[in-house]
Amino acid sequence: MSAELDTLTQKVEETTTVEQSAIELLNGLSAQIASLKNDPVKLQALSDSLGAKSSELAAAIQANTPAA
């Protein structure tokens, strides 16, 4: 039972870390958008950068997800 509890505790900590990272990402992104709202060129560059990273993340997830 102790091993199961340790595993569960670790998973909760990992989830909390991931959730906190997502919150920080969204807050940072919101601040960047707000600061660039009057500069369409820089705002587009941010959008392009996010699109590229999103594509990289999707490819990494697909490559590392076992077939069902």
PDB file with SEQRES, HELIX, SHEET and CRYST1 records, atoms N, CA, C and O in Angstrom:
SEQRES   1 A   68  MET SER ALA GLU LEU ASP THR LEU THR GLN LYS VAL GLU          
SEQRES   2 A   68  GLU THR THR THR VAL GLU GLN SER ALA ILE GLU LEU LEU          
SEQRES   3 A   68  ASN GLY LEU SER ALA GLN ILE ALA SER LEU LYS ASN ASP          
SEQRES   4 A   68  PRO VAL LYS LEU GLN ALA LEU SER ASP SER LEU GLY ALA          
SEQRES   5 A   68  LYS SER SER GLU LEU ALA ALA ALA ILE GLN ALA ASN THR          
SEQRES   6 A   68  PRO ALA ALA                                                  
HELIX    1 AA1 SER A    2  LEU A   36  1                                  35    
HELIX    2 AA2 PRO A   40  ALA A   63  1                                  24    
CRYST1    1.000    1.000    1.000  90.00  90.00  90.00 P 1           1          
ATOM      1  N   MET A   1       0.827  -1.187   0.000  1.00  0.00           N  
ATOM      2  CA  MET A   1       0.000   0.000   0.000  1.00  0.00           C  
ATOM      3  C   MET A   1       0.868   1.246   0.000  1.00  0.00           C  
ATOM      4  O   MET A   1       0.516   2.248  -0.622  1.00  0.00           O  
ATOM      5  N   SER A   2       1.985   1.195   0.683  1.00  0.00           N  
ATOM      6  CA  SER A   2       2.873   2.348   0.759  1.00  0.00           C  
ATOM      7  C   SER A   2       3.421   2.718  -0.613  1.00  0.00           C  
ATOM      8  O   SER A   2       3.532   3.899  -0.941  1.00  0.00           O  
ATOM      9  N   ALA A   3       3.761   1.727  -1.405  1.00  0.00           N  
ATOM     10  CA  ALA A   3       4.270   1.984  -2.758  1.00  0.00           C  
ATOM     11  C   ALA A   3       3.191   2.627  -3.624  1.00  0.00           C  
ATOM     12  O   ALA A   3       3.474   3.528  -4.414  1.00  0.00           O  
ATOM     13  N   GLU A   4       1.955   2.158  -3.470  1.00  0.00           N  
ATOM     14  CA  GLU A   4       0.845   2.738  -4.232  1.00  0.00           C  
ATOM     15  C   GLU A   4       0.620   4.196  -3.829  1.00  0.00           C  
ATOM     16  O   GLU A   4       0.363   5.048  -4.679  1.00  0.00           O  
ATOM     17  N   LEU A   5       0.717   4.472  -2.538  1.00  0.00           N  
ATOM     18  CA  LEU A   5       0.549   5.837  -2.050  1.00  0.00           C  
ATOM     19  C   LEU A   5       1.684   6.729  -2.556  1.00  0.00           C  
ATOM     20  O   LEU A   5       1.454   7.876  -2.939  1.00  0.00           O  
ATOM     21  N   ASP A   6       2.897   6.203  -2.557  1.00  0.00           N  
ATOM     22  CA  ASP A   6       4.041   6.960  -3.075  1.00  0.00           C  
ATOM     23  C   ASP A   6       3.851   7.288  -4.551  1.00  0.00           C  
ATOM     24  O   ASP A   6       4.130   8.406  -4.984  1.00  0.00           O  
ATOM     25  N   THR A   7       3.379   6.318  -5.317  1.00  0.00           N  
ATOM     26  CA  THR A   7       3.134   6.532  -6.741  1.00  0.00           C  
ATOM     27  C   THR A   7       2.052   7.581  -6.943  1.00  0.00           C  
ATOM     28  O   THR A   7       2.196   8.469  -7.783  1.00  0.00           O  
ATOM     29  N   LEU A   8       0.985   7.486  -6.191  1.00  0.00           N  
ATOM     30  CA  LEU A   8      -0.101   8.454  -6.290  1.00  0.00           C  
ATOM     31  C   LEU A   8       0.384   9.851  -5.906  1.00  0.00           C  
ATOM     32  O   LEU A   8       0.052  10.832  -6.573  1.00  0.00           O  
ATOM     33  N   THR A   9       1.151   9.938  -4.854  1.00  0.00           N  
ATOM     34  CA  THR A   9       1.700  11.228  -4.413  1.00  0.00           C  
ATOM     35  C   THR A   9       2.573  11.833  -5.499  1.00  0.00           C  
ATOM     36  O   THR A   9       2.494  13.033  -5.760  1.00  0.00           O  
ATOM     37  N   GLN A  10       3.398  11.024  -6.130  1.00  0.00           N  
ATOM     38  CA  GLN A  10       4.264  11.505  -7.204  1.00  0.00           C  
ATOM     39  C   GLN A  10       3.424  12.011  -8.378  1.00  0.00           C  
ATOM     40  O   GLN A  10       3.728  13.059  -8.948  1.00  0.00           O  
ATOM     41  N   LYS A  11       2.384  11.283  -8.738  1.00  0.00           N  
ATOM     42  CA  LYS A  11       1.531  11.701  -9.856  1.00  0.00           C  
ATOM     43  C   LYS A  11       0.819  13.016  -9.548  1.00  0.00           C  
ATOM     44  O   LYS A  11       0.676  13.864 -10.429  1.00  0.00           O  
ATOM     45  N   VAL A  12       0.381  13.187  -8.326  1.00  0.00           N  
ATOM     46  CA  VAL A  12      -0.269  14.436  -7.926  1.00  0.00           C  
ATOM     47  C   VAL A  12       0.730  15.589  -8.028  1.00  0.00           C  
ATOM     48  O   VAL A  12       0.389  16.664  -8.522  1.00  0.00           O  
ATOM     49  N   GLU A  13       1.956  15.369  -7.566  1.00  0.00           N  
ATOM     50  CA  GLU A  13       2.985  16.410  -7.646  1.00  0.00           C  
ATOM     51  C   GLU A  13       3.299  16.758  -9.099  1.00  0.00           C  
ATOM     52  O   GLU A  13       3.447  17.934  -9.433  1.00  0.00           O  
ATOM     53  N   GLU A  14       3.402  15.756  -9.962  1.00  0.00           N  
ATOM     54  CA  GLU A  14       3.672  16.005 -11.373  1.00  0.00           C  
ATOM     55  C   GLU A  14       2.539  16.792 -12.023  1.00  0.00           C  
ATOM     56  O   GLU A  14       2.777  17.722 -12.793  1.00  0.00           O  
ATOM     57  N   THR A  15       1.307  16.410 -11.704  1.00  0.00           N  
ATOM     58  CA  THR A  15       0.143  17.105 -12.251  1.00  0.00           C  
ATOM     59  C   THR A  15       0.124  18.550 -11.783  1.00  0.00           C  
ATOM     60  O   THR A  15      -0.138  19.463 -12.567  1.00  0.00           O  
ATOM     61  N   THR A  16       0.400  18.752 -10.514  1.00  0.00           N  
ATOM     62  CA  THR A  16       0.423  20.108  -9.968  1.00  0.00           C  
ATOM     63  C   THR A  16       1.491  20.938 -10.662  1.00  0.00           C  
ATOM     64  O   THR A  16       1.253  22.104 -10.980  1.00  0.00           O  
ATOM     65  N   THR A  17       2.657  20.365 -10.902  1.00  0.00           N  
ATOM     66  CA  THR A  17       3.737  21.074 -11.577  1.00  0.00           C  
ATOM     67  C   THR A  17       3.334  21.426 -12.998  1.00  0.00           C  
ATOM     68  O   THR A  17       3.588  22.542 -13.450  1.00  0.00           O  
ATOM     69  N   VAL A  18       2.719  20.508 -13.702  1.00  0.00           N  
ATOM     70  CA  VAL A  18       2.281  20.756 -15.072  1.00  0.00           C  
ATOM     71  C   VAL A  18       1.203  21.835 -15.089  1.00  0.00           C  
ATOM     72  O   VAL A  18       1.241  22.738 -15.925  1.00  0.00           O  
ATOM     73  N   GLU A  19       0.249  21.744 -14.178  1.00  0.00           N  
ATOM     74  CA  GLU A  19      -0.810  22.752 -14.111  1.00  0.00           C  
ATOM     75  C   GLU A  19      -0.228  24.126 -13.814  1.00  0.00           C  
ATOM     76  O   GLU A  19      -0.631  25.114 -14.428  1.00  0.00           O  
ATOM     77  N   GLN A  20       0.712  24.203 -12.881  1.00  0.00           N  
ATOM     78  CA  GLN A  20       1.328  25.478 -12.531  1.00  0.00           C  
ATOM     79  C   GLN A  20       2.098  26.038 -13.722  1.00  0.00           C  
ATOM     80  O   GLN A  20       2.076  27.245 -13.965  1.00  0.00           O  
ATOM     81  N   SER A  21       2.770  25.179 -14.456  1.00  0.00           N  
ATOM     82  CA  SER A  21       3.489  25.622 -15.650  1.00  0.00           C  
ATOM     83  C   SER A  21       2.528  26.181 -16.687  1.00  0.00           C  
ATOM     84  O   SER A  21       2.819  27.194 -17.323  1.00  0.00           O  
ATOM     85  N   ALA A  22       1.394  25.534 -16.859  1.00  0.00           N  
ATOM     86  CA  ALA A  22       0.388  26.010 -17.819  1.00  0.00           C  
ATOM     87  C   ALA A  22      -0.163  27.371 -17.390  1.00  0.00           C  
ATOM     88  O   ALA A  22      -0.367  28.251 -18.226  1.00  0.00           O  
ATOM     89  N   ILE A  23      -0.400  27.539 -16.105  1.00  0.00           N  
ATOM     90  CA  ILE A  23      -0.898  28.824 -15.598  1.00  0.00           C  
ATOM     91  C   ILE A  23       0.125  29.919 -15.862  1.00  0.00           C  
ATOM     92  O   ILE A  23      -0.233  31.006 -16.316  1.00  0.00           O  
ATOM     93  N   GLU A  24       1.388  29.642 -15.582  1.00  0.00           N  
ATOM     94  CA  GLU A  24       2.443  30.625 -15.823  1.00  0.00           C  
ATOM     95  C   GLU A  24       2.561  30.950 -17.306  1.00  0.00           C  
ATOM     96  O   GLU A  24       2.755  32.108 -17.676  1.00  0.00           O  
ATOM     97  N   LEU A  25       2.447  29.942 -18.148  1.00  0.00           N  
ATOM     98  CA  LEU A  25       2.497  30.153 -19.593  1.00  0.00           C  
ATOM     99  C   LEU A  25       1.370  31.063 -20.042  1.00  0.00           C  
ATOM    100  O   LEU A  25       1.600  32.019 -20.783  1.00  0.00           O  
ATOM    101  N   LEU A  26       0.159  30.777 -19.602  1.00  0.00           N  
ATOM    102  CA  LEU A  26      -0.991  31.588 -20.004  1.00  0.00           C  
ATOM    103  C   LEU A  26      -0.888  33.019 -19.492  1.00  0.00           C  
ATOM    104  O   LEU A  26      -1.220  33.964 -20.207  1.00  0.00           O  
ATOM    105  N   ASN A  27      -0.433  33.176 -18.262  1.00  0.00           N  
ATOM    106  CA  ASN A  27      -0.256  34.527 -17.726  1.00  0.00           C  
ATOM    107  C   ASN A  27       0.811  35.292 -18.504  1.00  0.00           C  
ATOM    108  O   ASN A  27       0.636  36.474 -18.800  1.00  0.00           O  
ATOM    109  N   GLY A  28       1.905  34.628 -18.834  1.00  0.00           N  
ATOM    110  CA  GLY A  28       2.963  35.272 -19.612  1.00  0.00           C  
ATOM    111  C   GLY A  28       2.492  35.627 -21.008  1.00  0.00           C  
ATOM    112  O   GLY A  28       2.797  36.703 -21.521  1.00  0.00           O  
ATOM    113  N   LEU A  29       1.757  34.730 -21.615  1.00  0.00           N  
ATOM    114  CA  LEU A  29       1.230  34.971 -22.953  1.00  0.00           C  
ATOM    115  C   LEU A  29       0.256  36.147 -22.942  1.00  0.00           C  
ATOM    116  O   LEU A  29       0.292  37.001 -23.827  1.00  0.00           O  
ATOM    117  N   SER A  30      -0.595  36.181 -21.955  1.00  0.00           N  
ATOM    118  CA  SER A  30      -1.536  37.286 -21.820  1.00  0.00           C  
ATOM    119  C   SER A  30      -0.800  38.620 -21.691  1.00  0.00           C  
ATOM    120  O   SER A  30      -1.184  39.606 -22.321  1.00  0.00           O  
ATOM    121  N   ALA A  31       0.238  38.650 -20.890  1.00  0.00           N  
ATOM    122  CA  ALA A  31       1.020  39.879 -20.710  1.00  0.00           C  
ATOM    123  C   ALA A  31       1.705  40.293 -22.011  1.00  0.00           C  
ATOM    124  O   ALA A  31       1.752  41.477 -22.345  1.00  0.00           O  
ATOM    125  N   GLN A  32       2.239  39.304 -22.750  1.00  0.00           N  
ATOM    126  CA  GLN A  32       2.897  39.616 -24.026  1.00  0.00           C  
ATOM    127  C   GLN A  32       1.902  40.189 -25.025  1.00  0.00           C  
ATOM    128  O   GLN A  32       2.202  41.171 -25.706  1.00  0.00           O  
ATOM    129  N   ILE A  33       0.743  39.596 -25.118  1.00  0.00           N  
ATOM    130  CA  ILE A  33      -0.284  40.081 -26.048  1.00  0.00           C  
ATOM    131  C   ILE A  33      -0.693  41.506 -25.672  1.00  0.00           C  
ATOM    132  O   ILE A  33      -0.820  42.372 -26.538  1.00  0.00           O  
ATOM    133  N   ALA A  34      -0.894  41.737 -24.394  1.00  0.00           N  
ATOM    134  CA  ALA A  34      -1.291  43.072 -23.944  1.00  0.00           C  
ATOM    135  C   ALA A  34      -0.221  44.103 -24.283  1.00  0.00           C  
ATOM    136  O   ALA A  34      -0.538  45.224 -24.682  1.00  0.00           O  
ATOM    137  N   SER A  35       1.041  43.725 -24.125  1.00  0.00           N  
ATOM    138  CA  SER A  35       2.110  44.682 -24.398  1.00  0.00           C  
ATOM    139  C   SER A  35       2.309  44.928 -25.891  1.00  0.00           C  
ATOM    140  O   SER A  35       2.870  45.952 -26.281  1.00  0.00           O  
ATOM    141  N   LEU A  36       1.855  43.997 -26.727  1.00  0.00           N  
ATOM    142  CA  LEU A  36       2.047  44.114 -28.178  1.00  0.00           C  
ATOM    143  C   LEU A  36       0.784  44.548 -28.919  1.00  0.00           C  
ATOM    144  O   LEU A  36       0.794  44.624 -30.148  1.00  0.00           O  
ATOM    145  N   LYS A  37      -0.287  44.830 -28.210  1.00  0.00           N  
ATOM    146  CA  LYS A  37      -1.573  45.090 -28.861  1.00  0.00           C  
ATOM    147  C   LYS A  37      -1.533  46.262 -29.845  1.00  0.00           C  
ATOM    148  O   LYS A  37      -2.354  46.328 -30.760  1.00  0.00           O  
ATOM    149  N   ASN A  38      -0.595  47.176 -29.666  1.00  0.00           N  
ATOM    150  CA  ASN A  38      -0.500  48.321 -30.571  1.00  0.00           C  
ATOM    151  C   ASN A  38       0.620  48.175 -31.597  1.00  0.00           C  
ATOM    152  O   ASN A  38       0.935  49.122 -32.317  1.00  0.00           O  
ATOM    153  N   ASP A  39       1.216  46.992 -31.661  1.00  0.00           N  
ATOM    154  CA  ASP A  39       2.304  46.745 -32.612  1.00  0.00           C  
ATOM    155  C   ASP A  39       1.966  45.485 -33.417  1.00  0.00           C  
ATOM    156  O   ASP A  39       2.363  44.381 -33.043  1.00  0.00           O  
ATOM    157  N   PRO A  40       1.232  45.655 -34.526  1.00  0.00           N  
ATOM    158  CA  PRO A  40       0.765  44.474 -35.270  1.00  0.00           C  
ATOM    159  C   PRO A  40       1.896  43.602 -35.823  1.00  0.00           C  
ATOM    160  O   PRO A  40       1.713  42.392 -35.962  1.00  0.00           O  
ATOM    161  N   VAL A  41       3.030  44.167 -36.135  1.00  0.00           N  
ATOM    162  CA  VAL A  41       4.147  43.371 -36.666  1.00  0.00           C  
ATOM    163  C   VAL A  41       4.682  42.433 -35.592  1.00  0.00           C  
ATOM    164  O   VAL A  41       4.885  41.245 -35.844  1.00  0.00           O  
ATOM    165  N   LYS A  42       4.911  42.970 -34.391  1.00  0.00           N  
ATOM    166  CA  LYS A  42       5.412  42.128 -33.295  1.00  0.00           C  
ATOM    167  C   LYS A  42       4.347  41.136 -32.834  1.00  0.00           C  
ATOM    168  O   LYS A  42       4.669  40.012 -32.450  1.00  0.00           O  
ATOM    169  N   LEU A  43       3.088  41.546 -32.870  1.00  0.00           N  
ATOM    170  CA  LEU A  43       2.009  40.640 -32.495  1.00  0.00           C  
ATOM    171  C   LEU A  43       1.929  39.467 -33.474  1.00  0.00           C  
ATOM    172  O   LEU A  43       1.697  38.330 -33.065  1.00  0.00           O  
ATOM    173  N   GLN A  44       2.120  39.743 -34.758  1.00  0.00           N  
ATOM    174  CA  GLN A  44       2.128  38.681 -35.758  1.00  0.00           C  
ATOM    175  C   GLN A  44       3.325  37.755 -35.559  1.00  0.00           C  
ATOM    176  O   GLN A  44       3.208  36.540 -35.720  1.00  0.00           O  
ATOM    177  N   ALA A  45       4.469  38.327 -35.209  1.00  0.00           N  
ATOM    178  CA  ALA A  45       5.659  37.512 -34.953  1.00  0.00           C  
ATOM    179  C   ALA A  45       5.419  36.573 -33.769  1.00  0.00           C  
ATOM    180  O   ALA A  45       5.828  35.412 -33.798  1.00  0.00           O  
ATOM    181  N   LEU A  46       4.757  37.081 -32.731  1.00  0.00           N  
ATOM    182  CA  LEU A  46       4.418  36.236 -31.583  1.00  0.00           C  
ATOM    183  C   LEU A  46       3.476  35.119 -32.017  1.00  0.00           C  
ATOM    184  O   LEU A  46       3.660  33.964 -31.634  1.00  0.00           O  
ATOM    185  N   SER A  47       2.491  35.454 -32.800  1.00  0.00           N  
ATOM    186  CA  SER A  47       1.542  34.464 -33.310  1.00  0.00           C  
ATOM    187  C   SER A  47       2.262  33.393 -34.127  1.00  0.00           C  
ATOM    188  O   SER A  47       1.997  32.202 -33.964  1.00  0.00           O  
ATOM    189  N   ASP A  48       3.161  33.810 -34.996  1.00  0.00           N  
ATOM    190  CA  ASP A  48       3.918  32.862 -35.817  1.00  0.00           C  
ATOM    191  C   ASP A  48       4.768  31.941 -34.949  1.00  0.00           C  
ATOM    192  O   ASP A  48       4.844  30.737 -35.198  1.00  0.00           O  
ATOM    193  N   SER A  49       5.400  32.506 -33.939  1.00  0.00           N  
ATOM    194  CA  SER A  49       6.238  31.721 -33.037  1.00  0.00           C  
ATOM    195  C   SER A  49       5.398  30.690 -32.282  1.00  0.00           C  
ATOM    196  O   SER A  49       5.803  29.536 -32.148  1.00  0.00           O  
ATOM    197  N   LEU A  50       4.235  31.105 -31.794  1.00  0.00           N  
ATOM    198  CA  LEU A  50       3.354  30.173 -31.085  1.00  0.00           C  
ATOM    199  C   LEU A  50       2.860  29.067 -32.003  1.00  0.00           C  
ATOM    200  O   LEU A  50       2.754  27.911 -31.593  1.00  0.00           O  
ATOM    201  N   GLY A  51       2.559  29.422 -33.244  1.00  0.00           N  
ATOM    202  CA  GLY A  51       2.120  28.415 -34.212  1.00  0.00           C  
ATOM    203  C   GLY A  51       3.193  27.372 -34.462  1.00  0.00           C  
ATOM    204  O   GLY A  51       2.904  26.178 -34.537  1.00  0.00           O  
ATOM    205  N   ALA A  52       4.436  27.826 -34.591  1.00  0.00           N  
ATOM    206  CA  ALA A  52       5.550  26.897 -34.818  1.00  0.00           C  
ATOM    207  C   ALA A  52       5.750  25.975 -33.617  1.00  0.00           C  
ATOM    208  O   ALA A  52       5.941  24.769 -33.778  1.00  0.00           O  
ATOM    209  N   LYS A  53       5.706  26.545 -32.422  1.00  0.00           N  
ATOM    210  CA  LYS A  53       5.892  25.731 -31.218  1.00  0.00           C  
ATOM    211  C   LYS A  53       4.738  24.745 -31.043  1.00  0.00           C  
ATOM    212  O   LYS A  53       4.936  23.613 -30.600  1.00  0.00           O  
ATOM    213  N   SER A  54       3.548  25.183 -31.392  1.00  0.00           N  
ATOM    214  CA  SER A  54       2.384  24.322 -31.296  1.00  0.00           C  
ATOM    215  C   SER A  54       2.534  23.119 -32.221  1.00  0.00           C  
ATOM    216  O   SER A  54       2.212  21.992 -31.846  1.00  0.00           O  
ATOM    217  N   SER A  55       3.021  23.369 -33.425  1.00  0.00           N  
ATOM    218  CA  SER A  55       3.248  22.284 -34.382  1.00  0.00           C  
ATOM    219  C   SER A  55       4.317  21.320 -33.879  1.00  0.00           C  
ATOM    220  O   SER A  55       4.181  20.105 -34.025  1.00  0.00           O  
ATOM    221  N   GLU A  56       5.383  21.864 -33.283  1.00  0.00           N  
ATOM    222  CA  GLU A  56       6.445  21.014 -32.727  1.00  0.00           C  
ATOM    223  C   GLU A  56       5.905  20.141 -31.599  1.00  0.00           C  
ATOM    224  O   GLU A  56       6.219  18.954 -31.515  1.00  0.00           O  
ATOM    225  N   LEU A  57       5.096  20.738 -30.739  1.00  0.00           N  
ATOM    226  CA  LEU A  57       4.522  19.987 -29.624  1.00  0.00           C  
ATOM    227  C   LEU A  57       3.600  18.879 -30.122  1.00  0.00           C  
ATOM    228  O   LEU A  57       3.653  17.753 -29.627  1.00  0.00           O  
ATOM    229  N   ALA A  58       2.758  19.197 -31.100  1.00  0.00           N  
ATOM    230  CA  ALA A  58       1.853  18.195 -31.648  1.00  0.00           C  
ATOM    231  C   ALA A  58       2.626  17.034 -32.263  1.00  0.00           C  
ATOM    232  O   ALA A  58       2.253  15.874 -32.089  1.00  0.00           O  
ATOM    233  N   ALA A  59       3.702  17.344 -32.981  1.00  0.00           N  
ATOM    234  CA  ALA A  59       4.518  16.287 -33.594  1.00  0.00           C  
ATOM    235  C   ALA A  59       5.190  15.429 -32.518  1.00  0.00           C  
ATOM    236  O   ALA A  59       5.262  14.207 -32.652  1.00  0.00           O  
ATOM    237  N   ALA A  60       5.675  16.060 -31.468  1.00  0.00           N  
ATOM    238  CA  ALA A  60       6.331  15.307 -30.385  1.00  0.00           C  
ATOM    239  C   ALA A  60       5.335  14.399 -29.680  1.00  0.00           C  
ATOM    240  O   ALA A  60       5.659  13.256 -29.356  1.00  0.00           O  
ATOM    241  N   ILE A  61       4.137  14.891 -29.443  1.00  0.00           N  
ATOM    242  CA  ILE A  61       3.117  14.069 -28.787  1.00  0.00           C  
ATOM    243  C   ILE A  61       2.756  12.887 -29.666  1.00  0.00           C  
ATOM    244  O   ILE A  61       2.656  11.757 -29.187  1.00  0.00           O  
ATOM    245  N   GLN A  62       2.561  13.143 -30.946  1.00  0.00           N  
ATOM    246  CA  GLN A  62       2.211  12.064 -31.864  1.00  0.00           C  
ATOM    247  C   GLN A  62       3.326  11.032 -31.941  1.00  0.00           C  
ATOM    248  O   GLN A  62       3.062   9.830 -31.933  1.00  0.00           O  
ATOM    249  N   ALA A  63       4.568  11.493 -32.015  1.00  0.00           N  
ATOM    250  CA  ALA A  63       5.695  10.574 -32.141  1.00  0.00           C  
ATOM    251  C   ALA A  63       5.893   9.731 -30.883  1.00  0.00           C  
ATOM    252  O   ALA A  63       6.429   8.625 -30.958  1.00  0.00           O  
ATOM    253  N   ASN A  64       5.470  10.239 -29.743  1.00  0.00           N  
ATOM    254  CA  ASN A  64       5.724   9.527 -28.482  1.00  0.00           C  
ATOM    255  C   ASN A  64       4.480   8.912 -27.871  1.00  0.00           C  
ATOM    256  O   ASN A  64       4.493   8.509 -26.708  1.00  0.00           O  
ATOM    257  N   THR A  65       3.407   8.835 -28.641  1.00  0.00           N  
ATOM    258  CA  THR A  65       2.192   8.201 -28.145  1.00  0.00           C  
ATOM    259  C   THR A  65       2.064   6.819 -28.798  1.00  0.00           C  
ATOM    260  O   THR A  65       2.005   6.697 -30.022  1.00  0.00           O  
ATOM    261  N   PRO A  66       2.022   5.794 -27.961  1.00  0.00           N  
ATOM    262  CA  PRO A  66       1.903   4.441 -28.524  1.00  0.00           C  
ATOM    263  C   PRO A  66       0.567   4.259 -29.244  1.00  0.00           C  
ATOM    264  O   PRO A  66      -0.442   4.855 -28.867  1.00  0.00           O  
ATOM    265  N   ALA A  67       0.579   3.442 -30.262  1.00  0.00           N  
ATOM    266  CA  ALA A  67      -0.646   3.137 -30.995  1.00  0.00           C  
ATOM    267  C   ALA A  67      -1.609   2.395 -30.081  1.00  0.00           C  
ATOM    268  O   ALA A  67      -1.192   1.612 -29.227  1.00  0.00           O  
ATOM    269  N   ALA A  68      -2.885   2.644 -30.266  1.00  0.00           N  
ATOM    270  CA  ALA A  68      -3.895   2.004 -29.412  1.00  0.00           C  
ATOM    271  C   ALA A  68      -4.086   0.558 -29.786  1.00  0.00           C  
ATOM    272  O   ALA A  68      -4.897  -0.137 -29.173  1.00  0.00           O  
TER     273      ALA A  68                                                      
END                                                                             
